[in-house]
Amino acid sequence: MVLLRRMIGEALRRRRQDQHRTLREVSSAARVSLGYLSEVERGQKEASSELLAAICEALGVRLADLLREVSEDLELAELAVGGATVVVPARPTVVERAA
């Protein structure tokens, strides 16, 4: 089964790592505990929409863009489901330019 919270967490972690930022930096900017952010990234906690918005703001990412990315990954995962294992291909590094 594909877990949405895991896919959201992976997308958040990818964005944070692409920016070469630590959990501590992002958790401070988002005003969420480091431990909770870590659990969200690992797919162990399901973040509220308010929390997702705060994390996205801290990352300088539009929530709509993050959810679109997750939606595309989810579609690929659902198409791949045929057996017990779901393989979602890694996304390329996203480089965002300041406006």
MMTF fields as JSON, N, C-alpha, C and O atoms, coordinates in Angstrom:
{
  "mmtfVersion": "1.0.0",
  "mmtfProducer": "UNKNOWN",
  "numBonds": 395,
  "numAtoms": 396,
  "numGroups": 99,
  "numChains": 1,
  "numModels": 1,
  "chainsPerModel": [1],
  "groupsPerChain": [99],
  "chainIdList": ["A"],
  "bondAtomList": [4, 2, 8, 6, 12, 10, 16, 14, 20, 18, 24, 22, 28, 26, 32, 30, 36, 34, 40, 38, 44, 42, 48, 46, 52, 50, 56, 54, 60, 58, 64, 62, 68, 66, 72, 70, 76, 74, 80, 78, 84, 82, 88, 86, 92, 90, 96, 94, 100, 98, 104, 102, 108, 106, 112, 110, 116, 114, 120, 118, 124, 122, 128, 126, 132, 130, 136, 134, 140, 138, 144, 142, 148, 146, 152, 150, 156, 154, 160, 158, 164, 162, 168, 166, 172, 170, 176, 174, 180, 178, 184, 182, 188, 186, 192, 190, 196, 194, 200, 198, 204, 202, 208, 206, 212, 210, 216, 214, 220, 218, 224, 222, 228, 226, 232, 230, 236, 234, 240, 238, 244, 242, 248, 246, 252, 250, 256, 254, 260, 258, 264, 262, 268, 266, 272, 270, 276, 274, 280, 278, 284, 282, 288, 286, 292, 290, 296, 294, 300, 298, 304, 302, 308, 306, 312, 310, 316, 314, 320, 318, 324, 322, 328, 326, 332, 330, 336, 334, 340, 338, 344, 342, 348, 346, 352, 350, 356, 354, 360, 358, 364, 362, 368, 366, 372, 370, 376, 374, 380, 378, 384, 382, 388, 386, 392, 390],
  "bondOrderList": [1, 1, 1, 1, 1, 1, 1, 1, 1, 1, 1, 1, 1, 1, 1, 1, 1, 1, 1, 1, 1, 1, 1, 1, 1, 1, 1, 1, 1, 1, 1, 1, 1, 1, 1, 1, 1, 1, 1, 1, 1, 1, 1, 1, 1, 1, 1, 1, 1, 1, 1, 1, 1, 1, 1, 1, 1, 1, 1, 1, 1, 1, 1, 1, 1, 1, 1, 1, 1, 1, 1, 1, 1, 1, 1, 1, 1, 1, 1, 1, 1, 1, 1, 1, 1, 1, 1, 1, 1, 1, 1, 1, 1, 1, 1, 1, 1, 1],
  "groupList": [{"groupName": "MET", "atomNameList": ["N", "CA", "C", "O"], "elementList": ["N", "C", "C", "O"], "formalChargeList": [0, 0, 0, 0], "bondAtomList": [1, 0, 2, 1, 3, 2], "bondOrderList": [1, 1, 2], "singleLetterCode": "M", "chemCompType": "L-PEPTIDE LINKING"}, {"groupName": "VAL", "atomNameList": ["N", "CA", "C", "O"], "elementList": ["N", "C", "C", "O"], "formalChargeList": [0, 0, 0, 0], "bondAtomList": [1, 0, 2, 1, 3, 2], "bondOrderList": [1, 1, 2], "singleLetterCode": "V", "chemCompType": "L-PEPTIDE LINKING"}, {"groupName": "LEU", "atomNameList": ["N", "CA", "C", "O"], "elementList": ["N", "C", "C", "O"], "formalChargeList": [0, 0, 0, 0], "bondAtomList": [1, 0, 2, 1, 3, 2], "bondOrderList": [1, 1, 2], "singleLetterCode": "L", "chemCompType": "L-PEPTIDE LINKING"}, {"groupName": "ARG", "atomNameList": ["N", "CA", "C", "O"], "elementList": ["N", "C", "C", "O"], "formalChargeList": [0, 0, 0, 0], "bondAtomList": [1, 0, 2, 1, 3, 2], "bondOrderList": [1, 1, 2], "singleLetterCode": "R", "chemCompType": "L-PEPTIDE LINKING"}, {"groupName": "ILE", "atomNameList": ["N", "CA", "C", "O"], "elementList": ["N", "C", "C", "O"], "formalChargeList": [0, 0, 0, 0], "bondAtomList": [1, 0, 2, 1, 3, 2], "bondOrderList": [1, 1, 2], "singleLetterCode": "I", "chemCompType": "L-PEPTIDE LINKING"}, {"groupName": "GLY", "atomNameList": ["N", "CA", "C", "O"], "elementList": ["N", "C", "C", "O"], "formalChargeList": [0, 0, 0, 0], "bondAtomList": [1, 0, 2, 1, 3, 2], "bondOrderList": [1, 1, 2], "singleLetterCode": "G", "chemCompType": "PEPTIDE LINKING"}, {"groupName": "GLU", "atomNameList": ["N", "CA", "C", "O"], "elementList": ["N", "C", "C", "O"], "formalChargeList": [0, 0, 0, 0], "bondAtomList": [1, 0, 2, 1, 3, 2], "bondOrderList": [1, 1, 2], "singleLetterCode": "E", "chemCompType": "L-PEPTIDE LINKING"}, {"groupName": "ALA", "atomNameList": ["N", "CA", "C", "O"], "elementList": ["N", "C", "C", "O"], "formalChargeList": [0, 0, 0, 0], "bondAtomList": [1, 0, 2, 1, 3, 2], "bondOrderList": [1, 1, 2], "singleLetterCode": "A", "chemCompType": "L-PEPTIDE LINKING"}, {"groupName": "GLN", "atomNameList": ["N", "CA", "C", "O"], "elementList": ["N", "C", "C", "O"], "formalChargeList": [0, 0, 0, 0], "bondAtomList": [1, 0, 2, 1, 3, 2], "bondOrderList": [1, 1, 2], "singleLetterCode": "Q", "chemCompType": "L-PEPTIDE LINKING"}, {"groupName": "ASP", "atomNameList": ["N", "CA", "C", "O"], "elementList": ["N", "C", "C", "O"], "formalChargeList": [0, 0, 0, 0], "bondAtomList": [1, 0, 2, 1, 3, 2], "bondOrderList": [1, 1, 2], "singleLetterCode": "D", "chemCompType": "L-PEPTIDE LINKING"}, {"groupName": "HIS", "atomNameList": ["N", "CA", "C", "O"], "elementList": ["N", "C", "C", "O"], "formalChargeList": [0, 0, 0, 0], "bondAtomList": [1, 0, 2, 1, 3, 2], "bondOrderList": [1, 1, 2], "singleLetterCode": "H", "chemCompType": "L-PEPTIDE LINKING"}, {"groupName": "THR", "atomNameList": ["N", "CA", "C", "O"], "elementList": ["N", "C", "C", "O"], "formalChargeList": [0, 0, 0, 0], "bondAtomList": [1, 0, 2, 1, 3, 2], "bondOrderList": [1, 1, 2], "singleLetterCode": "T", "chemCompType": "L-PEPTIDE LINKING"}, {"groupName": "SER", "atomNameList": ["N", "CA", "C", "O"], "elementList": ["N", "C", "C", "O"], "formalChargeList": [0, 0, 0, 0], "bondAtomList": [1, 0, 2, 1, 3, 2], "bondOrderList": [1, 1, 2], "singleLetterCode": "S", "chemCompType": "L-PEPTIDE LINKING"}, {"groupName": "TYR", "atomNameList": ["N", "CA", "C", "O"], "elementList": ["N", "C", "C", "O"], "formalChargeList": [0, 0, 0, 0], "bondAtomList": [1, 0, 2, 1, 3, 2], "bondOrderList": [1, 1, 2], "singleLetterCode": "Y", "chemCompType": "L-PEPTIDE LINKING"}, {"groupName": "LYS", "atomNameList": ["N", "CA", "C", "O"], "elementList": ["N", "C", "C", "O"], "formalChargeList": [0, 0, 0, 0], "bondAtomList": [1, 0, 2, 1, 3, 2], "bondOrderList": [1, 1, 2], "singleLetterCode": "K", "chemCompType": "L-PEPTIDE LINKING"}, {"groupName": "CYS", "atomNameList": ["N", "CA", "C", "O"], "elementList": ["N", "C", "C", "O"], "formalChargeList": [0, 0, 0, 0], "bondAtomList": [1, 0, 2, 1, 3, 2], "bondOrderList": [1, 1, 2], "singleLetterCode": "C", "chemCompType": "L-PEPTIDE LINKING"}, {"groupName": "PRO", "atomNameList": ["N", "CA", "C", "O"], "elementList": ["N", "C", "C", "O"], "formalChargeList": [0, 0, 0, 0], "bondAtomList": [1, 0, 2, 1, 3, 2], "bondOrderList": [1, 1, 2], "singleLetterCode": "P", "chemCompType": "L-PEPTIDE LINKING"}],
  "groupTypeList": [0, 1, 2, 2, 3, 3, 0, 4, 5, 6, 7, 2, 3, 3, 3, 3, 8, 9, 8, 10, 3, 11, 2, 3, 6, 1, 12, 12, 7, 7, 3, 1, 12, 2, 5, 13, 2, 12, 6, 1, 6, 3, 5, 8, 14, 6, 7, 12, 12, 6, 2, 2, 7, 7, 4, 15, 6, 7, 2, 5, 1, 3, 2, 7, 9, 2, 2, 3, 6, 1, 12, 6, 9, 2, 6, 2, 7, 6, 2, 7, 1, 5, 5, 7, 11, 1, 1, 1, 16, 7, 3, 16, 11, 1, 1, 6, 3, 7, 7],
  "groupIdList": [1, 2, 3, 4, 5, 6, 7, 8, 9, 10, 11, 12, 13, 14, 15, 16, 17, 18, 19, 20, 21, 22, 23, 24, 25, 26, 27, 28, 29, 30, 31, 32, 33, 34, 35, 36, 37, 38, 39, 40, 41, 42, 43, 44, 45, 46, 47, 48, 49, 50, 51, 52, 53, 54, 55, 56, 57, 58, 59, 60, 61, 62, 63, 64, 65, 66, 67, 68, 69, 70, 71, 72, 73, 74, 75, 76, 77, 78, 79, 80, 81, 82, 83, 84, 85, 86, 87, 88, 89, 90, 91, 92, 93, 94, 95, 96, 97, 98, 99],
  "secStructList": [7, 7, 7, 2, 2, 2, 2, 2, 2, 2, 2, 2, 2, 2, 2, 2, 2, 2, 6, 6, 7, 7, 2, 2, 2, 2, 2, 2, 2, 2, 6, 7, 7, 2, 2, 2, 2, 2, 2, 2, 2, 6, 6, 1, 1, 7, 7, 7, 2, 2, 2, 2, 2, 2, 2, 2, 2, 2, 2, 6, 7, 7, 2, 2, 2, 2, 2, 2, 2, 2, 2, 2, 2, 2, 2, 2, 2, 2, 2, 2, 7, 1, 1, 1, 7, 7, 7, 7, 7, 7, 7, 7, 7, 7, 7, 7, 7, 7, 7],
  "xCoordList": [0.841, 0.0, 0.891, 1.889, 0.523, 1.258, 0.705, -0.499, 1.572, 1.144, 1.419, 2.555, 0.377, 0.505, 1.455, 2.261, 1.367, 2.232, 3.711, 4.564, 4.013, 5.397, 5.87, 7.004, 5.01, 5.382, 5.54, 6.428, 4.687, 4.819, 6.133, 6.866, 6.423, 7.676, 8.897, 9.854, 8.861, 9.994, 10.166, 11.291, 9.064, 9.14, 9.7, 10.505, 9.277, 9.798, 11.292, 12.064, 11.685, 13.105, 13.944, 15.017, 13.45, 14.158, 14.367, 15.463, 13.311, 13.408, 14.424, 15.246, 14.363, 15.285, 16.722, 17.608, 16.956, 18.314, 18.821, 20.01, 17.936, 18.339, 18.846, 19.689, 18.318, 18.729, 19.925, 20.388, 20.416, 21.542, 21.25, 22.096, 20.027, 19.629, 19.437, 19.114, 19.641, 19.486, 18.045, 17.277, 17.703, 16.402, 16.243, 15.169, 17.309, 17.257, 16.918, 16.105, 17.532, 17.267, 15.809, 15.158, 15.313, 13.941, 12.932, 11.92, 13.198, 12.26, 12.17, 11.089, 13.288, 13.287, 12.508, 11.706, 12.747, 12.053, 10.553, 9.75, 10.17, 8.757, 8.08, 6.86, 8.871, 8.375, 7.673, 6.566, 8.389, 7.917, 9.105, 10.253, 8.84, 9.954, 10.759, 10.219, 12.034, 12.933, 12.49, 12.478, 12.131, 11.695, 10.438, 10.326, 9.496, 8.255, 8.516, 7.982, 9.329, 9.669, 10.357, 10.081, 11.237, 11.913, 10.905, 11.011, 9.934, 8.914, 8.044, 7.654, 7.747, 6.977, 7.774, 7.233, 9.053, 9.895, 10.014, 10.103, 10.015, 10.128, 8.782, 8.71, 7.714, 6.394, 5.779, 4.858, 6.274, 5.752, 4.614, 3.8, 4.561, 3.489, 2.815, 3.46, 1.517, 0.746, 0.571, -0.087, 1.156, 1.136, -0.197, -0.797, -0.652, -1.87, -1.572, -0.412, -2.616, -2.419, -1.698, -0.899, -1.968, -1.293, 0.2, 1.031, 0.522, 1.927, 2.644, 3.77, 1.998, 2.596, 2.848, 3.895, 1.889, 2.052, 3.238, 4.001, 3.405, 4.524, 5.867, 6.836, 5.924, 7.159, 7.487, 8.637, 6.481, 6.701, 7.183, 8.086, 6.582, 7.014, 8.474, 9.256, 8.83, 10.214, 11.177, 12.33, 10.7, 11.532, 11.47, 12.229, 10.57, 10.418, 9.777, 10.072, 8.892, 8.226, 6.727, 6.192, 6.056, 4.601, 3.996, 4.404, 3.024, 2.352, 1.755, 1.816, 1.178, 0.58, 1.625, 1.332, 2.843, 3.905, 4.319, 4.536, 4.425, 4.785, 3.708, 4.017, 2.455, 1.361, 1.251, 0.889, 1.559, 1.562, 2.64, 2.406, 3.818, 4.925, 4.525, 4.761, 3.924, 3.497, 2.41, 2.402, 1.504, 0.442, 1.009, 0.541, 2.007, 2.639, 3.343, 3.252, 4.044, 4.717, 3.698, 3.914, 2.596, 1.554, 0.941, 0.664, 0.73, 0.178, 1.109, 0.657, 2.403, 3.37, 3.357, 3.417, 3.279, 3.268, 2.02, 2.09, 0.884, -0.352, -0.33, -0.85, 0.263, 0.368, 1.306, 1.132, 2.289, 3.273, 2.766, 3.341, 1.691, 1.184, 0.621, -0.343, 1.253, 0.804, 1.127, 0.513, 2.113, 2.534, 2.598, 1.952, 3.372, 3.461, 4.433, 4.391, 5.3, 6.327, 5.992, 5.636, 6.111, 5.897, 7.229, 7.846, 7.673, 8.927, 8.598, 8.013, 8.98, 8.769, 10.129, 11.016, 10.314, 11.617, 11.977, 11.115, 13.251, 13.72, 13.543, 13.753, 13.158, 13.023, 14.387, 15.222, 14.615, 15.865, 15.875, 14.824, 17.044, 17.185, 16.482, 16.617, 15.729, 15.003, 15.799, 16.139, 16.088, 16.806, 15.829, 15.308, 15.578, 14.644, 15.423, 16.408, 14.967, 15.619, 14.773, 13.543, 15.44, 14.72, 14.06, 14.611, 12.874, 12.129, 12.705, 12.198],
  "yCoordList": [-1.178, 0.0, 1.248, 1.312, 2.21, 3.462, 4.393, 4.648, 4.896, 5.809, 7.245, 7.608, 8.052, 9.449, 10.187, 11.001, 9.912, 10.625, 10.328, 11.191, 9.113, 8.766, 9.529, 10.008, 9.638, 10.33, 11.83, 12.458, 12.404, 13.823, 14.037, 14.986, 13.159, 13.266, 13.18, 13.935, 12.253, 12.108, 13.364, 13.79, 13.949, 15.167, 16.331, 17.115, 16.441, 17.501, 17.317, 18.273, 16.086, 15.811, 16.124, 16.718, 15.723, 16.019, 17.516, 17.967, 18.276, 19.736, 20.309, 21.149, 19.855, 20.361, 20.015, 20.864, 18.785, 18.361, 19.047, 19.348, 19.299, 20.029, 21.426, 21.986, 21.973, 23.309, 23.255, 24.291, 22.058, 21.85, 22.455, 23.107, 22.213, 22.733, 21.578, 20.459, 21.869, 20.855, 20.825, 21.766, 19.727, 19.639, 20.778, 21.368, 21.077, 22.136, 23.485, 24.232, 23.803, 25.081, 25.193, 26.211, 24.147, 24.188, 24.138, 24.838, 23.325, 23.241, 24.581, 24.983, 25.266, 26.587, 27.596, 28.365, 27.59, 28.535, 28.244, 29.169, 26.969, 26.586, 26.63, 26.491, 26.823, 26.836, 25.528, 25.504, 24.437, 23.099, 22.373, 22.646, 21.467, 20.8, 19.967, 19.42, 19.887, 19.123, 17.666, 17.07, 17.102, 15.704, 15.46, 14.449, 16.391, 16.226, 16.343, 15.558, 17.311, 17.456, 16.192, 15.732, 15.643, 14.403, 13.274, 12.51, 13.171, 12.131, 12.348, 11.387, 13.598, 13.909, 13.494, 12.858, 13.845, 13.483, 11.973, 11.487, 11.233, 9.771, 9.087, 7.862, 9.886, 9.329, 8.68, 7.873, 9.022, 8.432, 9.252, 8.731, 10.533, 11.418, 12.039, 12.331, 12.239, 12.876, 14.332, 14.653, 15.207, 16.639, 17.256, 16.885, 18.2, 18.953, 19.886, 20.123, 20.405, 21.34, 22.598, 23.17, 23.025, 24.207, 23.953, 24.805, 22.768, 22.422, 22.287, 22.76, 21.649, 21.538, 22.917, 23.159, 23.813, 25.173, 25.864, 26.558, 25.69, 26.307, 25.735, 26.476, 24.436, 23.803, 24.261, 24.574, 24.297, 24.759, 26.207, 26.557, 27.035, 28.438, 28.52, 29.302, 27.713, 27.698, 27.246, 27.675, 26.379, 25.883, 26.792, 26.602, 27.775, 28.643, 27.923, 28.218, 26.972, 26.149, 26.395, 26.458, 26.531, 26.666, 25.313, 24.281, 25.329, 24.095, 23.399, 22.174, 24.167, 23.581, 22.823, 21.763, 23.364, 22.695, 21.392, 20.383, 21.416, 20.197, 19.138, 17.977, 19.53, 18.57, 18.051, 16.895, 18.89, 18.439, 17.372, 16.349, 17.624, 16.658, 15.329, 14.262, 15.407, 14.195, 13.482, 12.254, 14.238, 13.654, 12.884, 11.789, 13.447, 12.768, 11.491, 10.458, 11.569, 10.383, 9.313, 8.123, 9.744, 8.815, 8.12, 6.921, 8.864, 8.266, 7.185, 6.109, 7.477, 6.482, 5.246, 4.119, 5.465, 4.342, 3.495, 2.266, 4.14, 3.394, 2.6, 1.486, 3.159, 2.442, 1.238, 0.229, 1.357, 0.302, -0.835, -1.923, -0.582, -1.603, -2.764, -2.631, -3.874, -5.091, -6.243, -7.308, -5.995, -6.993, -6.329, -5.31, -6.914, -6.405, -5.236, -4.496, -5.056, -4.02, -2.868, -3.06, -1.668, -0.459, 0.252, 0.572, 0.501, 1.209, 2.548, 2.61, 3.614, 4.952, 5.489, 5.618, 5.807, 6.29, 7.61, 8.45, 7.765, 8.995, 10.156, 10.025, 11.285, 12.499, 13.148, 13.044, 13.809, 14.55, 15.732, 16.19, 16.209, 17.37, 18.558, 18.832, 19.259, 20.44, 21.673, 21.865, 22.491, 23.732, 24.862, 25.031, 25.639, 26.738, 28.034, 28.187, 28.945, 30.258, 31.265, 31.21, 32.18, 33.245, 34.165, 34.446, 34.62, 35.485, 36.876, 37.728],
  "zCoordList": [0.0, 0.0, 0.0, 0.718, -0.795, -0.869, 0.2, 0.242, 1.056, 2.111, 1.698, 1.393, 1.69, 1.306, 2.244, 1.794, 3.538, 4.482, 4.218, 4.423, 3.766, 3.455, 2.213, 2.167, 1.226, -0.006, 0.231, -0.345, 1.072, 1.419, 2.16, 1.88, 3.094, 3.848, 2.959, 3.129, 2.006, 1.085, 0.229, -0.031, -0.204, -1.015, -0.197, -0.699, 1.059, 1.925, 2.168, 2.104, 2.446, 2.691, 1.448, 1.551, 0.285, -0.968, -1.14, -1.474, -0.911, -1.053, -0.066, -0.433, 1.179, 2.206, 1.847, 1.942, 1.439, 1.103, -0.158, -0.259, -1.12, -2.321, -1.979, -2.679, -0.894, -0.444, 0.514, 0.992, 0.787, 1.708, 3.085, 3.696, 3.543, 4.857, 5.82, 5.421, 7.081, 8.118, 8.622, 8.422, 9.277, 9.935, 10.937, 11.055, 11.647, 12.661, 12.037, 12.582, 10.905, 10.237, 9.81, 10.043, 9.19, 8.681, 9.829, 9.794, 10.832, 11.955, 12.675, 13.105, 12.808, 13.443, 12.61, 13.141, 11.309, 10.421, 10.361, 10.24, 10.444, 10.373, 11.738, 11.836, 12.788, 14.164, 14.537, 15.075, 14.216, 14.56, 15.184, 14.834, 16.089, 16.753, 15.758, 14.796, 16.012, 15.157, 15.082, 14.005, 16.215, 16.256, 15.434, 14.742, 15.514, 14.765, 13.268, 12.484, 12.865, 11.446, 10.936, 9.827, 11.734, 11.355, 11.152, 10.193, 12.05, 11.916, 10.673, 10.011, 10.363, 9.155, 7.928, 7.023, 7.888, 6.745, 6.57, 5.442, 7.666, 7.588, 7.366, 7.276, 7.279, 7.04, 8.257, 8.133, 9.434, 10.664, 11.262, 12.024, 10.916, 11.378, 10.178, 9.171, 10.289, 9.235, 9.609, 10.598, 8.822, 9.126, 8.738, 7.729, 9.55, 9.217, 8.049, 7.711, 7.447, 6.338, 6.814, 6.073, 8.023, 8.568, 8.737, 8.423, 9.237, 9.43, 8.086, 7.932, 7.12, 5.787, 5.188, 4.587, 5.353, 4.833, 5.501, 4.828, 6.797, 7.514, 7.054, 6.89, 6.852, 6.391, 4.974, 4.666, 4.122, 2.746, 2.726, 1.966, 3.557, 3.627, 4.078, 3.536, 5.066, 5.554, 4.463, 4.428, 3.571, 2.477, 1.242, 0.291, 1.26, 0.1, -1.075, -2.233, -0.766, -1.769, -1.651, -0.544, -2.774, -2.733, -2.378, -2.91, -1.481, -1.072, -2.287, -2.391, -3.205, -4.412, -5.228, -5.78, -5.307, -6.068, -5.399, -6.07, -4.087, -3.353, -3.544, -3.811, -3.408, -3.551, -4.98, -5.194, -5.949, -7.349, -7.546, -8.189, -6.986, -7.07, -6.432, -6.997, -5.26, -4.556, -5.358, -5.44, -5.942, -6.748, -7.934, -8.248, -8.587, -9.722, -9.272, -9.935, -8.143, -7.603, -7.217, -7.45, -6.629, -6.217, -7.424, -7.381, -8.492, -9.7, -10.25, -10.639, -10.279, -10.739, -9.855, -10.345, -8.558, -7.615, -7.795, -7.758, -7.99, -8.17, -9.47, -9.525, -10.509, -11.776, -11.651, -12.336, -10.779, -10.61, -9.721, -9.714, -8.972, -8.053, -8.864, -9.617, -8.678, -9.339, -8.433, -8.485, -7.598, -6.628, -5.269, -5.025, -4.404, -3.041, -2.929, -1.946, -3.91, -3.821, -4.74, -5.903, -4.203, -4.993, -5.094, -4.078, -6.307, -6.523, -7.159, -8.24, -6.479, -7.01, -7.418, -6.574, -8.697, -9.136, -8.447, -8.186, -8.167, -7.525, -8.482, -9.688, -7.932, -8.735, -8.874, -7.975, -9.98, -10.125, -9.169, -8.719, -8.87, -8.004, -8.626, -9.818, -7.79, -8.245, -7.859, -6.692, -8.829, -8.564, -8.792, -9.895, -7.749, -7.867, -7.852, -7.13, -8.653, -8.72, -7.981, -8.011, -7.324, -6.611, -7.632, -8.697, -7.278, -8.204, -8.256, -8.985]
}
